[in-house]
Amino acid sequence: MSRVEEIQSAIDSLPPEDYTRLREWFANKDWEQWDQELEADTTGGRLDFLKNEAKTEKAQGRLQDL
């Protein structure tokens, strides 16, 4: 059995309260990783095209309030 399969089996055997705690922990971990990736993309200039597009749209008067 692979390590992932062992983990899956262990998760399947968790009591509901522990399963809920694990899901919350995993969701938080995902968001933390997403935040780190977004920060790296922002710092690295990989999202500059969005900023430039917004500036162009604003200059052309095509932005709308939400």
CHARMM internal coordinates of N, CA and C (Angstrom, degrees):
IC EDIT
DIST 1 N 1 CA 1.4498
DIST 1 CA 1 C 1.5328
ANGL 1 N 1 CA 1 C 108.18
DIST 1 C 2 N 1.3301
ANGL 1 CA 1 C 2 N 116.05
DIHE 1 N 1 CA 1 C 2 N 133.26
DIST 2 N 2 CA 1.4619
ANGL 1 C 2 N 2 CA 120.19
DIHE 1 CA 1 C 2 N 2 CA 179.78
DIST 2 CA 2 C 1.5263
ANGL 2 N 2 CA 2 C 110.36
DIHE 1 C 2 N 2 CA 2 C -74.24
DIST 2 C 3 N 1.2939
ANGL 2 CA 2 C 3 N 114.73
DIHE 2 N 2 CA 2 C 3 N 165.67
DIST 3 N 3 CA 1.4694
ANGL 2 C 3 N 3 CA 119.94
DIHE 2 CA 2 C 3 N 3 CA -179.87
DIST 3 CA 3 C 1.5278
ANGL 3 N 3 CA 3 C 111.04
DIHE 2 C 3 N 3 CA 3 C -60.96
DIST 3 C 4 N 1.3315
ANGL 3 CA 3 C 4 N 116.22
DIHE 3 N 3 CA 3 C 4 N -41.24
DIST 4 N 4 CA 1.4670
ANGL 3 C 4 N 4 CA 119.80
DIHE 3 CA 3 C 4 N 4 CA 179.56
DIST 4 CA 4 C 1.5266
ANGL 4 N 4 CA 4 C 109.81
DIHE 3 C 4 N 4 CA 4 C -63.12
DIST 4 C 5 N 1.3150
ANGL 4 CA 4 C 5 N 116.88
DIHE 4 N 4 CA 4 C 5 N -42.80
DIST 5 N 5 CA 1.4634
ANGL 4 C 5 N 5 CA 120.10
DIHE 4 CA 4 C 5 N 5 CA 179.06
DIST 5 CA 5 C 1.5286
ANGL 5 N 5 CA 5 C 111.08
DIHE 4 C 5 N 5 CA 5 C -63.32
DIST 5 C 6 N 1.3317
ANGL 5 CA 5 C 6 N 116.76
DIHE 5 N 5 CA 5 C 6 N -37.08
DIST 6 N 6 CA 1.4621
ANGL 5 C 6 N 6 CA 120.34
DIHE 5 CA 5 C 6 N 6 CA 176.68
DIST 6 CA 6 C 1.5270
ANGL 6 N 6 CA 6 C 110.63
DIHE 5 C 6 N 6 CA 6 C -63.44
DIST 6 C 7 N 1.3238
ANGL 6 CA 6 C 7 N 115.90
DIHE 6 N 6 CA 6 C 7 N -42.49
DIST 7 N 7 CA 1.4682
ANGL 6 C 7 N 7 CA 120.54
DIHE 6 CA 6 C 7 N 7 CA 179.14
DIST 7 CA 7 C 1.5240
ANGL 7 N 7 CA 7 C 109.85
DIHE 6 C 7 N 7 CA 7 C -65.01
DIST 7 C 8 N 1.3318
ANGL 7 CA 7 C 8 N 116.35
DIHE 7 N 7 CA 7 C 8 N -43.79
DIST 8 N 8 CA 1.4623
ANGL 7 C 8 N 8 CA 119.93
DIHE 7 CA 7 C 8 N 8 CA 178.74
DIST 8 CA 8 C 1.5237
ANGL 8 N 8 CA 8 C 110.96
DIHE 7 C 8 N 8 CA 8 C -60.16
DIST 8 C 9 N 1.3054
ANGL 8 CA 8 C 9 N 116.32
DIHE 8 N 8 CA 8 C 9 N -42.83
DIST 9 N 9 CA 1.4650
ANGL 8 C 9 N 9 CA 120.67
DIHE 8 CA 8 C 9 N 9 CA 179.07
DIST 9 CA 9 C 1.5253
ANGL 9 N 9 CA 9 C 110.75
DIHE 8 C 9 N 9 CA 9 C -63.27
DIST 9 C 10 N 1.3268
ANGL 9 CA 9 C 10 N 116.32
DIHE 9 N 9 CA 9 C 10 N -42.14
DIST 10 N 10 CA 1.4624
ANGL 9 C 10 N 10 CA 120.17
DIHE 9 CA 9 C 10 N 10 CA 178.67
DIST 10 CA 10 C 1.5280
ANGL 10 N 10 CA 10 C 110.72
DIHE 9 C 10 N 10 CA 10 C -63.68
DIST 10 C 11 N 1.3197
ANGL 10 CA 10 C 11 N 116.83
DIHE 10 N 10 CA 10 C 11 N -40.23
DIST 11 N 11 CA 1.4674
ANGL 10 C 11 N 11 CA 120.84
DIHE 10 CA 10 C 11 N 11 CA 178.81
DIST 11 CA 11 C 1.5195
ANGL 11 N 11 CA 11 C 110.07
DIHE 10 C 11 N 11 CA 11 C -64.26
DIST 11 C 12 N 1.3286
ANGL 11 CA 11 C 12 N 116.64
DIHE 11 N 11 CA 11 C 12 N -42.74
DIST 12 N 12 CA 1.4635
ANGL 11 C 12 N 12 CA 120.54
DIHE 11 CA 11 C 12 N 12 CA 179.39
DIST 12 CA 12 C 1.5249
ANGL 12 N 12 CA 12 C 112.42
DIHE 11 C 12 N 12 CA 12 C -59.85
DIST 12 C 13 N 1.3246
ANGL 12 CA 12 C 13 N 117.10
DIHE 12 N 12 CA 12 C 13 N -27.36
DIST 13 N 13 CA 1.4629
ANGL 12 C 13 N 13 CA 120.04
DIHE 12 CA 12 C 13 N 13 CA -176.93
DIST 13 CA 13 C 1.5312
ANGL 13 N 13 CA 13 C 113.28
DIHE 12 C 13 N 13 CA 13 C -94.37
DIST 13 C 14 N 1.3114
ANGL 13 CA 13 C 14 N 117.99
DIHE 13 N 13 CA 13 C 14 N 1.74
DIST 14 N 14 CA 1.4669
ANGL 13 C 14 N 14 CA 120.69
DIHE 13 CA 13 C 14 N 14 CA -179.42
DIST 14 CA 14 C 1.5268
ANGL 14 N 14 CA 14 C 111.11
DIHE 13 C 14 N 14 CA 14 C -69.39
DIST 14 C 15 N 1.3282
ANGL 14 CA 14 C 15 N 116.07
DIHE 14 N 14 CA 14 C 15 N 144.23
DIST 15 N 15 CA 1.4647
ANGL 14 C 15 N 15 CA 118.66
DIHE 14 CA 14 C 15 N 15 CA 170.54
DIST 15 CA 15 C 1.5323
ANGL 15 N 15 CA 15 C 109.12
DIHE 14 C 15 N 15 CA 15 C -67.94
DIST 15 C 16 N 1.3251
ANGL 15 CA 15 C 16 N 117.45
DIHE 15 N 15 CA 15 C 16 N 156.17
DIST 16 N 16 CA 1.4729
ANGL 15 C 16 N 16 CA 120.90
DIHE 15 CA 15 C 16 N 16 CA -175.43
DIST 16 CA 16 C 1.5304
ANGL 16 N 16 CA 16 C 114.43
DIHE 15 C 16 N 16 CA 16 C -51.94
DIST 16 C 17 N 1.3292
ANGL 16 CA 16 C 17 N 117.46
DIHE 16 N 16 CA 16 C 17 N -40.43
DIST 17 N 17 CA 1.4719
ANGL 16 C 17 N 17 CA 119.68
DIHE 16 CA 16 C 17 N 17 CA -177.78
DIST 17 CA 17 C 1.5274
ANGL 17 N 17 CA 17 C 110.97
DIHE 16 C 17 N 17 CA 17 C -65.02
DIST 17 C 18 N 1.3231
ANGL 17 CA 17 C 18 N 116.19
DIHE 17 N 17 CA 17 C 18 N -42.35
DIST 18 N 18 CA 1.4612
ANGL 17 C 18 N 18 CA 120.23
DIHE 17 CA 17 C 18 N 18 CA 179.48
DIST 18 CA 18 C 1.5246
ANGL 18 N 18 CA 18 C 111.08
DIHE 17 C 18 N 18 CA 18 C -69.30
DIST 18 C 19 N 1.3215
ANGL 18 CA 18 C 19 N 116.44
DIHE 18 N 18 CA 18 C 19 N -36.63
DIST 19 N 19 CA 1.4629
ANGL 18 C 19 N 19 CA 120.48
DIHE 18 CA 18 C 19 N 19 CA 177.76
DIST 19 CA 19 C 1.5294
ANGL 19 N 19 CA 19 C 109.91
DIHE 18 C 19 N 19 CA 19 C -62.36
DIST 19 C 20 N 1.3172
ANGL 19 CA 19 C 20 N 116.14
DIHE 19 N 19 CA 19 C 20 N -42.21
DIST 20 N 20 CA 1.4692
ANGL 19 C 20 N 20 CA 120.49
DIHE 19 CA 19 C 20 N 20 CA 178.48
DIST 20 CA 20 C 1.5219
ANGL 20 N 20 CA 20 C 110.68
DIHE 19 C 20 N 20 CA 20 C -63.02
DIST 20 C 21 N 1.3280
ANGL 20 CA 20 C 21 N 116.74
DIHE 20 N 20 CA 20 C 21 N -44.41
DIST 21 N 21 CA 1.4692
ANGL 20 C 21 N 21 CA 120.31
DIHE 20 CA 20 C 21 N 21 CA 178.17
DIST 21 CA 21 C 1.5292
ANGL 21 N 21 CA 21 C 110.96
DIHE 20 C 21 N 21 CA 21 C -61.29
DIST 21 C 22 N 1.3367
ANGL 21 CA 21 C 22 N 116.67
DIHE 21 N 21 CA 21 C 22 N -41.27
DIST 22 N 22 CA 1.4629
ANGL 21 C 22 N 22 CA 120.95
DIHE 21 CA 21 C 22 N 22 CA 179.29
DIST 22 CA 22 C 1.5238
ANGL 22 N 22 CA 22 C 110.71
DIHE 21 C 22 N 22 CA 22 C -63.67
DIST 22 C 23 N 1.3262
ANGL 22 CA 22 C 23 N 116.64
DIHE 22 N 22 CA 22 C 23 N -43.67
DIST 23 N 23 CA 1.4696
ANGL 22 C 23 N 23 CA 120.19
DIHE 22 CA 22 C 23 N 23 CA 179.05
DIST 23 CA 23 C 1.5193
ANGL 23 N 23 CA 23 C 111.06
DIHE 22 C 23 N 23 CA 23 C -61.22
DIST 23 C 24 N 1.3226
ANGL 23 CA 23 C 24 N 116.87
DIHE 23 N 23 CA 23 C 24 N -42.73
DIST 24 N 24 CA 1.4623
ANGL 23 C 24 N 24 CA 120.52
DIHE 23 CA 23 C 24 N 24 CA 178.93
DIST 24 CA 24 C 1.5204
ANGL 24 N 24 CA 24 C 110.66
DIHE 23 C 24 N 24 CA 24 C -63.84
DIST 24 C 25 N 1.3251
ANGL 24 CA 24 C 25 N 116.65
DIHE 24 N 24 CA 24 C 25 N -44.14
DIST 25 N 25 CA 1.4637
ANGL 24 C 25 N 25 CA 121.10
DIHE 24 CA 24 C 25 N 25 CA 178.54
DIST 25 CA 25 C 1.5240
ANGL 25 N 25 CA 25 C 110.40
DIHE 24 C 25 N 25 CA 25 C -60.71
DIST 25 C 26 N 1.3359
ANGL 25 CA 25 C 26 N 116.54
DIHE 25 N 25 CA 25 C 26 N -45.00
DIST 26 N 26 CA 1.4552
ANGL 25 C 26 N 26 CA 120.65
DIHE 25 CA 25 C 26 N 26 CA -177.35
DIST 26 CA 26 C 1.5294
ANGL 26 N 26 CA 26 C 111.12
DIHE 25 C 26 N 26 CA 26 C -66.77
DIST 26 C 27 N 1.3225
ANGL 26 CA 26 C 27 N 116.44
DIHE 26 N 26 CA 26 C 27 N -40.37
DIST 27 N 27 CA 1.4660
ANGL 26 C 27 N 27 CA 119.91
DIHE 26 CA 26 C 27 N 27 CA 178.01
DIST 27 CA 27 C 1.5261
ANGL 27 N 27 CA 27 C 110.49
DIHE 26 C 27 N 27 CA 27 C -62.73
DIST 27 C 28 N 1.3276
ANGL 27 CA 27 C 28 N 116.97
DIHE 27 N 27 CA 27 C 28 N -43.50
DIST 28 N 28 CA 1.4675
ANGL 27 C 28 N 28 CA 120.45
DIHE 27 CA 27 C 28 N 28 CA 177.83
DIST 28 CA 28 C 1.5192
ANGL 28 N 28 CA 28 C 110.97
DIHE 27 C 28 N 28 CA 28 C -62.83
DIST 28 C 29 N 1.3195
ANGL 28 CA 28 C 29 N 116.93
DIHE 28 N 28 CA 28 C 29 N -40.33
DIST 29 N 29 CA 1.4626
ANGL 28 C 29 N 29 CA 121.30
DIHE 28 CA 28 C 29 N 29 CA 178.48
DIST 29 CA 29 C 1.5287
ANGL 29 N 29 CA 29 C 110.31
DIHE 28 C 29 N 29 CA 29 C -62.18
DIST 29 C 30 N 1.3300
ANGL 29 CA 29 C 30 N 116.90
DIHE 29 N 29 CA 29 C 30 N -42.57
DIST 30 N 30 CA 1.4664
ANGL 29 C 30 N 30 CA 120.84
DIHE 29 CA 29 C 30 N 30 CA 177.33
DIST 30 CA 30 C 1.5277
ANGL 30 N 30 CA 30 C 111.24
DIHE 29 C 30 N 30 CA 30 C -59.96
DIST 30 C 31 N 1.3425
ANGL 30 CA 30 C 31 N 116.44
DIHE 30 N 30 CA 30 C 31 N -45.60
DIST 31 N 31 CA 1.4632
ANGL 30 C 31 N 31 CA 119.62
DIHE 30 CA 30 C 31 N 31 CA -179.70
DIST 31 CA 31 C 1.5182
ANGL 31 N 31 CA 31 C 111.48
DIHE 30 C 31 N 31 CA 31 C -64.90
DIST 31 C 32 N 1.3335
ANGL 31 CA 31 C 32 N 117.61
DIHE 31 N 31 CA 31 C 32 N -38.65
DIST 32 N 32 CA 1.4654
ANGL 31 C 32 N 32 CA 120.37
DIHE 31 CA 31 C 32 N 32 CA 177.17
DIST 32 CA 32 C 1.5248
ANGL 32 N 32 CA 32 C 110.78
DIHE 31 C 32 N 32 CA 32 C -61.88
DIST 32 C 33 N 1.3258
ANGL 32 CA 32 C 33 N 116.50
DIHE 32 N 32 CA 32 C 33 N -42.77
DIST 33 N 33 CA 1.4635
ANGL 32 C 33 N 33 CA 120.27
DIHE 32 CA 32 C 33 N 33 CA 178.80
DIST 33 CA 33 C 1.5289
ANGL 33 N 33 CA 33 C 110.23
DIHE 32 C 33 N 33 CA 33 C -64.94
DIST 33 C 34 N 1.3271
ANGL 33 CA 33 C 34 N 116.77
DIHE 33 N 33 CA 33 C 34 N -42.26
DIST 34 N 34 CA 1.4590
ANGL 33 C 34 N 34 CA 121.21
DIHE 33 CA 33 C 34 N 34 CA 178.01
DIST 34 CA 34 C 1.5320
ANGL 34 N 34 CA 34 C 110.14
DIHE 33 C 34 N 34 CA 34 C -59.83
DIST 34 C 35 N 1.3329
ANGL 34 CA 34 C 35 N 117.00
DIHE 34 N 34 CA 34 C 35 N -44.58
DIST 35 N 35 CA 1.4631
ANGL 34 C 35 N 35 CA 121.07
DIHE 34 CA 34 C 35 N 35 CA 178.50
DIST 35 CA 35 C 1.5286
ANGL 35 N 35 CA 35 C 111.28
DIHE 34 C 35 N 35 CA 35 C -59.70
DIST 35 C 36 N 1.3229
ANGL 35 CA 35 C 36 N 116.84
DIHE 35 N 35 CA 35 C 36 N -42.13
DIST 36 N 36 CA 1.4666
ANGL 35 C 36 N 36 CA 120.96
DIHE 35 CA 35 C 36 N 36 CA 179.34
DIST 36 CA 36 C 1.5267
ANGL 36 N 36 CA 36 C 110.92
DIHE 35 C 36 N 36 CA 36 C -65.18
DIST 36 C 37 N 1.3251
ANGL 36 CA 36 C 37 N 116.90
DIHE 36 N 36 CA 36 C 37 N -41.48
DIST 37 N 37 CA 1.4664
ANGL 36 C 37 N 37 CA 120.30
DIHE 36 CA 36 C 37 N 37 CA 178.86
DIST 37 CA 37 C 1.5231
ANGL 37 N 37 CA 37 C 110.77
DIHE 36 C 37 N 37 CA 37 C -65.60
DIST 37 C 38 N 1.3276
ANGL 37 CA 37 C 38 N 116.39
DIHE 37 N 37 CA 37 C 38 N -42.25
DIST 38 N 38 CA 1.4603
ANGL 37 C 38 N 38 CA 120.64
DIHE 37 CA 37 C 38 N 38 CA 179.43
DIST 38 CA 38 C 1.5237
ANGL 38 N 38 CA 38 C 110.85
DIHE 37 C 38 N 38 CA 38 C -63.96
DIST 38 C 39 N 1.3207
ANGL 38 CA 38 C 39 N 116.54
DIHE 38 N 38 CA 38 C 39 N -42.19
DIST 39 N 39 CA 1.4665
ANGL 38 C 39 N 39 CA 120.87
DIHE 38 CA 38 C 39 N 39 CA 177.75
DIST 39 CA 39 C 1.5246
ANGL 39 N 39 CA 39 C 110.65
DIHE 38 C 39 N 39 CA 39 C -62.01
DIST 39 C 40 N 1.3266
ANGL 39 CA 39 C 40 N 116.86
DIHE 39 N 39 CA 39 C 40 N -43.61
DIST 40 N 40 CA 1.4678
ANGL 39 C 40 N 40 CA 120.74
DIHE 39 CA 39 C 40 N 40 CA 179.23
DIST 40 CA 40 C 1.5263
ANGL 40 N 40 CA 40 C 110.65
DIHE 39 C 40 N 40 CA 40 C -64.61
DIST 40 C 41 N 1.3282
ANGL 40 CA 40 C 41 N 116.98
DIHE 40 N 40 CA 40 C 41 N -40.89
DIST 41 N 41 CA 1.4635
ANGL 40 C 41 N 41 CA 120.26
DIHE 40 CA 40 C 41 N 41 CA 178.82
DIST 41 CA 41 C 1.5219
ANGL 41 N 41 CA 41 C 111.00
DIHE 40 C 41 N 41 CA 41 C -65.39
DIST 41 C 42 N 1.3209
ANGL 41 CA 41 C 42 N 116.39
DIHE 41 N 41 CA 41 C 42 N -40.03
DIST 42 N 42 CA 1.4636
ANGL 41 C 42 N 42 CA 120.88
DIHE 41 CA 41 C 42 N 42 CA 179.56
DIST 42 CA 42 C 1.5218
ANGL 42 N 42 CA 42 C 110.39
DIHE 41 C 42 N 42 CA 42 C -66.20
DIST 42 C 43 N 1.3181
ANGL 42 CA 42 C 43 N 116.41
DIHE 42 N 42 CA 42 C 43 N -49.07
DIST 43 N 43 CA 1.4600
ANGL 42 C 43 N 43 CA 121.59
DIHE 42 CA 42 C 43 N 43 CA -179.92
DIST 43 CA 43 C 1.5212
ANGL 43 N 43 CA 43 C 111.15
DIHE 42 C 43 N 43 CA 43 C -62.84
DIST 43 C 44 N 1.3228
ANGL 43 CA 43 C 44 N 116.44
DIHE 43 N 43 CA 43 C 44 N -36.90
DIST 44 N 44 CA 1.4603
ANGL 43 C 44 N 44 CA 121.21
DIHE 43 CA 43 C 44 N 44 CA -178.16
DIST 44 CA 44 C 1.5179
ANGL 44 N 44 CA 44 C 114.07
DIHE 43 C 44 N 44 CA 44 C -80.61
DIST 44 C 45 N 1.3428
ANGL 44 CA 44 C 45 N 117.15
DIHE 44 N 44 CA 44 C 45 N -0.93
DIST 45 N 45 CA 1.4570
ANGL 44 C 45 N 45 CA 120.39
DIHE 44 CA 44 C 45 N 45 CA 177.28
DIST 45 CA 45 C 1.5193
ANGL 45 N 45 CA 45 C 114.59
DIHE 44 C 45 N 45 CA 45 C 79.93
DIST 45 C 46 N 1.3262
ANGL 45 CA 45 C 46 N 117.29
DIHE 45 N 45 CA 45 C 46 N 8.44
DIST 46 N 46 CA 1.4618
ANGL 45 C 46 N 46 CA 119.75
DIHE 45 CA 45 C 46 N 46 CA -177.10
DIST 46 CA 46 C 1.5269
ANGL 46 N 46 CA 46 C 113.12
DIHE 45 C 46 N 46 CA 46 C -74.37
DIST 46 C 47 N 1.3242
ANGL 46 CA 46 C 47 N 117.04
DIHE 46 N 46 CA 46 C 47 N -8.55
DIST 47 N 47 CA 1.4621
ANGL 46 C 47 N 47 CA 120.34
DIHE 46 CA 46 C 47 N 47 CA 178.14
DIST 47 CA 47 C 1.5258
ANGL 47 N 47 CA 47 C 112.11
DIHE 46 C 47 N 47 CA 47 C -111.49
DIST 47 C 48 N 1.3119
ANGL 47 CA 47 C 48 N 116.51
DIHE 47 N 47 CA 47 C 48 N 7.32
DIST 48 N 48 CA 1.4639
ANGL 47 C 48 N 48 CA 120.26
DIHE 47 CA 47 C 48 N 48 CA -179.50
DIST 48 CA 48 C 1.5225
ANGL 48 N 48 CA 48 C 112.14
DIHE 47 C 48 N 48 CA 48 C -58.64
DIST 48 C 49 N 1.3225
ANGL 48 CA 48 C 49 N 117.04
DIHE 48 N 48 CA 48 C 49 N -30.93
DIST 49 N 49 CA 1.4598
ANGL 48 C 49 N 49 CA 119.40
DIHE 48 CA 48 C 49 N 49 CA -179.30
DIST 49 CA 49 C 1.5345
ANGL 49 N 49 CA 49 C 110.74
DIHE 48 C 49 N 49 CA 49 C -61.11
DIST 49 C 50 N 1.3252
ANGL 49 CA 49 C 50 N 117.68
DIHE 49 N 49 CA 49 C 50 N -33.03
DIST 50 N 50 CA 1.4676
ANGL 49 C 50 N 50 CA 120.20
DIHE 49 CA 49 C 50 N 50 CA 177.96
DIST 50 CA 50 C 1.5251
ANGL 50 N 50 CA 50 C 110.91
DIHE 49 C 50 N 50 CA 50 C -68.02
DIST 50 C 51 N 1.3217
ANGL 50 CA 50 C 51 N 116.10
DIHE 50 N 50 CA 50 C 51 N -42.90
DIST 51 N 51 CA 1.4633
ANGL 50 C 51 N 51 CA 120.84
DIHE 50 CA 50 C 51 N 51 CA 178.23
DIST 51 CA 51 C 1.5302
ANGL 51 N 51 CA 51 C 109.74
DIHE 50 C 51 N 51 CA 51 C -62.12
DIST 51 C 52 N 1.3219
ANGL 51 CA 51 C 52 N 116.29
DIHE 51 N 51 CA 51 C 52 N -44.95
DIST 52 N 52 CA 1.4646
ANGL 51 C 52 N 52 CA 120.54
DIHE 51 CA 51 C 52 N 52 CA -179.39
DIST 52 CA 52 C 1.5255
ANGL 52 N 52 CA 52 C 111.28
DIHE 51 C 52 N 52 CA 52 C -64.73
DIST 52 C 53 N 1.3219
ANGL 52 CA 52 C 53 N 116.11
DIHE 52 N 52 CA 52 C 53 N -39.60
DIST 53 N 53 CA 1.4653
ANGL 52 C 53 N 53 CA 119.89
DIHE 52 CA 52 C 53 N 53 CA 178.62
DIST 53 CA 53 C 1.5292
ANGL 53 N 53 CA 53 C 110.48
DIHE 52 C 53 N 53 CA 53 C -63.91
DIST 53 C 54 N 1.3225
ANGL 53 CA 53 C 54 N 117.26
DIHE 53 N 53 CA 53 C 54 N -42.07
DIST 54 N 54 CA 1.4630
ANGL 53 C 54 N 54 CA 120.91
DIHE 53 CA 53 C 54 N 54 CA 179.12
DIST 54 CA 54 C 1.5255
ANGL 54 N 54 CA 54 C 110.95
DIHE 53 C 54 N 54 CA 54 C -64.64
DIST 54 C 55 N 1.3235
ANGL 54 CA 54 C 55 N 117.03
DIHE 54 N 54 CA 54 C 55 N -40.76
DIST 55 N 55 CA 1.4663
ANGL 54 C 55 N 55 CA 120.05
DIHE 54 CA 54 C 55 N 55 CA 178.12
DIST 55 CA 55 C 1.5240
ANGL 55 N 55 CA 55 C 110.82
DIHE 54 C 55 N 55 CA 55 C -62.74
DIST 55 C 56 N 1.3192
ANGL 55 CA 55 C 56 N 116.65
DIHE 55 N 55 CA 55 C 56 N -41.58
DIST 56 N 56 CA 1.4649
ANGL 55 C 56 N 56 CA 120.88
DIHE 55 CA 55 C 56 N 56 CA 178.78
DIST 56 CA 56 C 1.5227
ANGL 56 N 56 CA 56 C 110.42
DIHE 55 C 56 N 56 CA 56 C -63.68
DIST 56 C 57 N 1.3217
ANGL 56 CA 56 C 57 N 116.77
DIHE 56 N 56 CA 56 C 57 N -46.33
DIST 57 N 57 CA 1.4669
ANGL 56 C 57 N 57 CA 120.93
DIHE 56 CA 56 C 57 N 57 CA 179.60
DIST 57 CA 57 C 1.5278
ANGL 57 N 57 CA 57 C 110.79
DIHE 56 C 57 N 57 CA 57 C -61.29
DIST 57 C 58 N 1.3341
ANGL 57 CA 57 C 58 N 116.65
DIHE 57 N 57 CA 57 C 58 N -40.65
DIST 58 N 58 CA 1.4641
ANGL 57 C 58 N 58 CA 120.41
DIHE 57 CA 57 C 58 N 58 CA 179.22
DIST 58 CA 58 C 1.5209
ANGL 58 N 58 CA 58 C 110.30
DIHE 57 C 58 N 58 CA 58 C -64.98
DIST 58 C 59 N 1.3247
ANGL 58 CA 58 C 59 N 116.87
DIHE 58 N 58 CA 58 C 59 N -44.71
DIST 59 N 59 CA 1.4704
ANGL 58 C 59 N 59 CA 120.91
DIHE 58 CA 58 C 59 N 59 CA -179.67
DIST 59 CA 59 C 1.5191
ANGL 59 N 59 CA 59 C 111.26
DIHE 58 C 59 N 59 CA 59 C -61.68
DIST 59 C 60 N 1.3221
ANGL 59 CA 59 C 60 N 116.54
DIHE 59 N 59 CA 59 C 60 N -30.94
DIST 60 N 60 CA 1.4639
ANGL 59 C 60 N 60 CA 120.78
DIHE 59 CA 59 C 60 N 60 CA -179.47
DIST 60 CA 60 C 1.5271
ANGL 60 N 60 CA 60 C 112.09
DIHE 59 C 60 N 60 CA 60 C -91.35
DIST 60 C 61 N 1.3320
ANGL 60 CA 60 C 61 N 116.74
DIHE 60 N 60 CA 60 C 61 N 4.14
DIST 61 N 61 CA 1.4606
ANGL 60 C 61 N 61 CA 121.22
DIHE 60 CA 60 C 61 N 61 CA 177.45
DIST 61 CA 61 C 1.5172
ANGL 61 N 61 CA 61 C 114.03
DIHE 60 C 61 N 61 CA 61 C 68.87
DIST 61 C 62 N 1.3170
ANGL 61 CA 61 C 62 N 117.25
DIHE 61 N 61 CA 61 C 62 N 27.06
DIST 62 N 62 CA 1.4681
ANGL 61 C 62 N 62 CA 119.64
DIHE 61 CA 61 C 62 N 62 CA -175.91
DIST 62 CA 62 C 1.5261
ANGL 62 N 62 CA 62 C 113.70
DIHE 61 C 62 N 62 CA 62 C -104.64
DIST 62 C 63 N 1.3284
ANGL 62 CA 62 C 63 N 117.84
DIHE 62 N 62 CA 62 C 63 N 9.28
DIST 63 N 63 CA 1.4598
ANGL 62 C 63 N 63 CA 119.63
DIHE 62 CA 62 C 63 N 63 CA 176.18
DIST 63 CA 63 C 1.5190
ANGL 63 N 63 CA 63 C 109.21
DIHE 62 C 63 N 63 CA 63 C -84.54
DIST 63 C 64 N 1.3174
ANGL 63 CA 63 C 64 N 115.53
DIHE 63 N 63 CA 63 C 64 N 142.91
DIST 64 N 64 CA 1.4585
ANGL 63 C 64 N 64 CA 120.76
DIHE 63 CA 63 C 64 N 64 CA 178.80
DIST 64 CA 64 C 1.5221
ANGL 64 N 64 CA 64 C 108.92
DIHE 63 C 64 N 64 CA 64 C -122.72
DIST 64 C 65 N 1.3334
ANGL 64 CA 64 C 65 N 115.34
DIHE 64 N 64 CA 64 C 65 N 143.93
DIST 65 N 65 CA 1.4609
ANGL 64 C 65 N 65 CA 119.88
DIHE 64 CA 64 C 65 N 65 CA 174.24
DIST 65 CA 65 C 1.5199
ANGL 65 N 65 CA 65 C 108.77
DIHE 64 C 65 N 65 CA 65 C -67.73
DIST 65 C 66 N 1.3175
ANGL 65 CA 65 C 66 N 114.61
DIHE 65 N 65 CA 65 C 66 N 144.21
DIST 66 N 66 CA 1.4686
ANGL 65 C 66 N 66 CA 119.11
DIHE 65 CA 65 C 66 N 66 CA 177.01
DIST 66 CA 66 C 1.4986
ANGL 66 N 66 CA 66 C 111.17
DIHE 65 C 66 N 66 CA 66 C -83.65
END
COOR INIT
IC SEED 1 N 1 CA 1 C
IC BUILD
